[in-house]
């Protein structure tokens, strides 16, 4: 019995064939010429594991040395948090320097099963 590739499974979710899906990933999400099939697979594993849409900026692939670095974006973290029954929201804090440049953003996440002040 032939086992389906992860890209075939994910392509089917978007009603695409495997070759088309991998080409779209390679040309839109990971346009770095040094990207390998292994990089694409690592990206898809992370997207699938956390149920993130690779086309909606929930997960990113940035050029890094001779390949890519995988980063979960703000939208991805919010999606994961919203799936948790104990999630009660978040609060952002921003810090600026004396020239009014943004230098840091903090995020405090609230859960119903933990006390917070």
C-alpha positions as CSV (number, residue, x, y, z in Angstrom):
1,X,0.0,0.0,0.0
2,X,1.4,3.4,-1.0
3,X,1.6,5.9,1.8
4,X,0.5,9.5,0.9
5,X,3.0,12.3,1.2
6,X,2.3,15.1,3.6
7,X,2.1,17.5,0.7
8,X,-0.4,15.3,-1.0
9,X,-2.6,15.3,2.1
10,X,-2.4,19.1,2.5
11,X,-2.8,19.7,-1.2
12,X,-6.1,17.8,-1.1
13,X,-7.3,20.1,1.8
14,X,-6.9,23.1,-0.6
15,X,-8.3,21.1,-3.6
16,X,-5.0,21.1,-5.4
17,X,-2.8,18.4,-6.7
18,X,0.5,17.7,-5.0
19,X,2.8,19.2,-7.7
20,X,0.8,22.4,-8.0
21,X,0.7,22.7,-4.2
22,X,4.4,22.3,-3.8
23,X,5.0,24.8,-6.6
24,X,2.8,27.4,-5.0
25,X,4.5,26.9,-1.6
26,X,7.9,27.2,-3.3
27,X,7.1,30.3,-5.3
28,X,5.0,32.3,-2.8
29,X,5.8,31.3,0.7
30,X,9.4,30.2,0.2
31,X,10.8,32.0,-2.9
32,X,14.4,31.6,-1.8
33,X,16.3,29.8,-4.5
34,X,18.2,27.8,-1.9
35,X,15.0,26.2,-0.6
36,X,15.1,22.4,-0.8
37,X,12.4,19.8,-0.7
38,X,13.5,19.1,2.9
39,X,12.9,22.7,3.8
40,X,9.4,22.6,2.3
41,X,8.7,19.4,4.2
42,X,9.8,20.9,7.5
43,X,7.6,23.9,6.8
44,X,4.6,21.7,6.0
45,X,5.1,19.5,9.1
46,X,4.9,22.5,11.3
47,X,1.9,24.0,9.5
48,X,0.1,20.6,9.7
49,X,1.0,19.9,13.3
50,X,-0.4,23.3,14.5
51,X,-3.2,23.3,11.9
52,X,-2.0,26.5,10.3
53,X,-2.8,27.7,6.8
54,X,0.6,28.1,5.0
55,X,-0.9,30.8,2.7
56,X,-2.5,33.1,5.4
57,X,0.6,34.3,7.2
58,X,0.0,32.1,10.2
59,X,3.4,30.5,9.6
60,X,6.4,32.0,7.8
61,X,9.6,30.8,6.2
62,X,12.4,33.4,6.1
63,X,15.7,33.1,4.2
64,X,18.4,31.9,6.7
65,X,22.0,31.0,5.7
66,X,21.6,28.4,2.9
67,X,17.9,27.7,3.5
68,X,15.0,28.9,5.6
69,X,14.0,29.6,9.2
70,X,10.5,28.6,10.2
71,X,8.6,31.1,12.4
72,X,5.1,31.0,13.7
73,X,3.5,34.4,13.2
74,X,1.2,36.5,15.4
75,X,-1.9,35.1,13.5
76,X,-0.7,31.6,14.0
77,X,-0.2,32.0,17.8
78,X,-3.7,33.6,18.1
79,X,-5.2,30.7,16.2
80,X,-3.6,28.1,18.5
81,X,-4.6,30.1,21.6
82,X,-8.2,30.4,20.4
83,X,-8.5,26.7,20.1
84,X,-7.7,26.3,23.9
85,X,-10.8,26.1,26.1
86,X,-8.9,27.9,28.9
87,X,-7.9,30.9,26.7
88,X,-9.3,34.2,28.0
89,X,-7.6,36.8,25.9
90,X,-4.4,38.8,25.8
91,X,-3.0,42.2,26.5
92,X,-0.3,44.0,24.6
93,X,2.1,46.5,26.0
94,X,4.4,48.7,23.8
95,X,7.6,50.5,24.9
96,X,9.0,53.4,23.0
97,X,12.4,55.2,23.3
98,X,12.8,58.9,23.8
99,X,12.5,59.5,20.0
100,X,9.1,57.7,20.1
101,X,10.4,54.7,18.2
102,X,8.8,51.4,19.1
103,X,11.5,49.3,20.8
104,X,9.5,46.4,22.3
105,X,6.1,44.8,22.4
106,X,5.1,42.5,25.2
107,X,2.1,40.2,25.3
108,X,0.4,38.8,28.4
109,X,-1.9,35.9,27.7
110,X,-4.7,35.1,30.1
111,X,-6.1,31.6,30.9
112,X,-9.2,30.8,32.9
113,X,-7.4,28.1,35.0
114,X,-4.7,30.4,36.2
115,X,-4.9,33.6,38.4
116,X,-3.5,36.8,37.0
117,X,-3.3,40.4,38.2
